[in-house]
Amino acid sequence: MLTWLAHDSPFPPVEQALEEPNGLLAAGGDLSPGRLVDAYSRGIFPWFGDGEPILWWSPDPRMALFPAELKISRSLGKTLKKGGYEVRLDTAFRQVMEACAEPRDGQPGTWIVPAIIDAYCRLHDLGLAHSAETWIGGELAGGLYGVALGRMFYGESMFTRVSDASKIAFVHLVRQLERKGFGLIDCQMKTAHLASLGAREIPRAEFLARLAELVNYPSSPGAWTLDHDLLA
């Protein structure tokens, strides 16, 4: 049975999430910073379409990337070495979100609705949500955004306008997170794209156990900057 949340209702235990659709836990509530931080700290994230209520999810298994397991294909490695791009962090957060929300081939709509964009921009203003951006010729060519709590990073969405641009930003972000001591990157749902980069499914129980440790490290809210020797 699906739990409906009032404004101040606590989340139910994630073990109550439905098996079909996989991980659907609750509906309702709000997208306030406090609610979102509480959700992420429990392994829960919002995902819903335009015109739907807020839906909260905690799938089992969970797609995740251990930073040390990042895979860089031969062709991507050549692109990284070739250069001709600039990677930045936190210089165009809303632009990245709006680009992620743009229509994609084969998808009738987007879950990155205006309410989601506004909510995560509030988290960004608090220094808890971050973007990684690839710039080519002074134009935003690709990137991704997510949430950071302690030493846990939750990837939300990525986009590309130039081949490999989102992967370039992703590789630099993962290396930066690894240097900062982050232990896990939440990728939520399985996709071939994420698997090609080294992400894999792990049981929700394992994900939650690692999460419980990583979120308890002190956070360092604020805008991030990129180290420029990450791929040296």
N, C-alpha and C positions, 0 to 999 in steps of 0.2 A: 504494500500500500504506500502510495506516494505521500510524503509529508508536505503540508502547505505551511509556509513560514509567515508569521506576522512580522511586523517591523522589528520587534525585539525578541523573536523566537530563536532559541539556540538550534544549531544544526543537529539532526539525529546522528547516531553512530554511522560511520561509512559502511559498516557491515550490513546495514539495512538497504543499501543501494540495490536497485533492480538488476536482474541478470539480462533482461530484455526490455527496453534497450539497455545495453551494458553500461552500468554505472549511474543511471539516473537516480538521484537521491532525494531531491526536494524541489519545490517550486515556491516562488514568491520572495518575500524579503525585499532587500534593496541593494544598491550597488555603492553604498557608502564606503569610504576607506576602511573604517573599522570592520565592516562586514567582510570586505574582500580580504583583508589581512587575516582575519579569523578563519575564513574559508581556506586560504592557501596554507596556513599553518596546520590545517587538518587534512590536507591532501584533496581539497575540494575546489572546483573551479566553475565559473558560470559559462554557459553556452546555450544560446537560444536565438531564434530568428525574429525578424521584424514581425510585430503583431502577436508574438507569443509572450507568456509570462516569463519572468526570470527563471531559468532552469539551472540546477546545480548538479554536478557530476563528480563521480569518483570511480572510474572504471577499474576492472580487474580482468586481465593483467594491465599494467601501466607501462607505456612506452617511456623509456628514459635513456639518457646518455651519461655515462661516466666519462668525465673529460679526458682521461688518459686513453680511452678507447676510440677517440675521434679518428675517423677514416678519411684520408685525403687521396682521392683517385689520382692516377698518373696525369690525366688531362687537367684536373683541377690544380695539381701541383705546378704544372707548367704555367697555368694562368696566374697563379700566385707569384711565381718567380718573374713572370714577364712584366708585371707592374702596370703602370698606366692608370692607376686608380688611387683613391685615398679613402681610408676607413676612419670614420669618426664615431664617437659615442655621445649620445644625448645632445646632439645639436639640432635635431629636427624630429622630435618625438611625435608630435601630432601629424606631421607630414607622413611619417612612416605608417602610423595607424590608418590614416586616410588612404594611403596607397594599398595597404593590406585589405582594405574594405572594397576596393574597386572590383567590378565584375571579372570573373575568370571563365575561361572556356569550359563548358560542361557543367557550370554551377549556376542555378537559377537565381540565387540571392547570396546574401552574406550574413554571418552572425555578428560581424563587427558593426553593429547598428550605432546611431548617434549616441545613445545612452551609454554604450560600452566605451566609445571614444572619450566621452566626457569623463567617465568614471576613472579610466586609466590615466588620463591626463591629470586628474587630481592626484593619483598615486605618484605620477611623475613629478608633480610640483612638490610632493613630500619627500622626494628622493628615493622612492621605493620601486618605481618602474623605470625601465631603461630601454634605449634603442641603440642598435648597432647599424651603421649606415655605410654603404659604399657609394662614393661620389666619383663620377667620371666626367671630365670636362666641365666641372662646376655644376653638374646636374645630379640629382639623387637617382641612382640607377638601381638600387636594391637595398634590402635591409630586413630587420626583424625587431621585435620588441618583446619584453617580458617583465617579470616581477622578481625582485631579489629580497629574500628574507634570510638573515644570518649568512650561512654559506650554501644556501639553496637557491637555484635559479629556476624559474618557471617560464619556459618559452611559450609564447602565445601564438604568434603568426609571423610569416615572412612573405616578402614579395620580391619580384625581380622584373626589371624592364630591359635589362641587358643580360645576355647569357652568363650564368655563373655569378652574377652580382650579389645575390642573396647568400650564396655559398661562401663567397669571399668574406662578407661581413660575419657570417656564422663562424667560420674558422678563426678569425681574429678574436671574436667574442669568447669562444671556447678556450682559446689559449690564455686570454686575459683572466677568465674565471679560474682556470687551473692555477695560474700564478697567484691569484688571490686566496687560494685554498678552498675554493668551492668544490664540494664533493659530488654533486649530482645536478643534472639538468632535466627537468620534467618536460617531456615531449607529448604528454597526454595520450594521444591515440596513434596507433600504428599506421605508418605510411611507408611506401617504398622509398620515397625521397629521404625520409629521416633514417631509415635502415641503411641506406647507401652511405650515410655519414657516420655510421657506427652506433646509432641508437638501437636498443633492443627492449623487448618486453620483459618485465619482471613481475612476480606476484605482487598484488597490492599490499599484502602484509609486509613484504620486504621493503617496498617503497616507503610505507608509513614508518617502519622502524628506522630507516636511514633518515627520513625527513625529520623525525622527532629529535634526532641528534643534531642535524645540521641547522635547523631553524633556531636552536638555542645559542648559537654563537652570536656574539654582538654584531649588530648591523651597523653599517656606516652610511646612513642616508645622505643623499646629495648627488650632484651630477658626477658622472664618471668620465675619466679621460683614458685614452688608449696609450699603452706602452708601445713604442715603435720598433722594439727589437724582438717581438714575439715569435717571428718566424726565422730569426737568424740562426 
